[in-house]
Amino acid sequence: MSSPRSRRPVTCRRRWTRCCGWWAQSSGTELRVRTGSYYTPHGVVEAMVRLTEAILQRSFGIESGFASPEVVVVDPAMGTGTFLLSILRRAAATITEEEGPGALGLDCGN
């Protein structure tokens, strides 16, 4: 009998983890130390992005947060792109909330 976990649809997050997460987990401590590569867990990334967006909204008055055209995000040490993916998800959620379902023309929210 298959477990409920194995029946979950493959979402964008799961594809991303399968594609790039393996590198962060399997590249070995020596290689990561030598290259200065560090994997930030999703929970930490989500919290940091959420707090940064709150600062954009409260301190800078940018109500749409990361979805605003005024906001430019640069991640020079992108690694597996976990931060950028989290930011894109938040921006997509805001756009969908403000403009309605289908505003993005895709279904990649998970």
Buried (B, 14 or more C-beta within 10 A) or exposed (E): EEEEEEEEEEEBBEEBBEEBBEBBEEEEEEEBEEEEBEBBEBEEBBEEBEEBBEEBBEEEEBEBBBBBEEBEEEEEEEBBBBBBBBBBBBBBBBBBEEEEEEEBEEEEEE
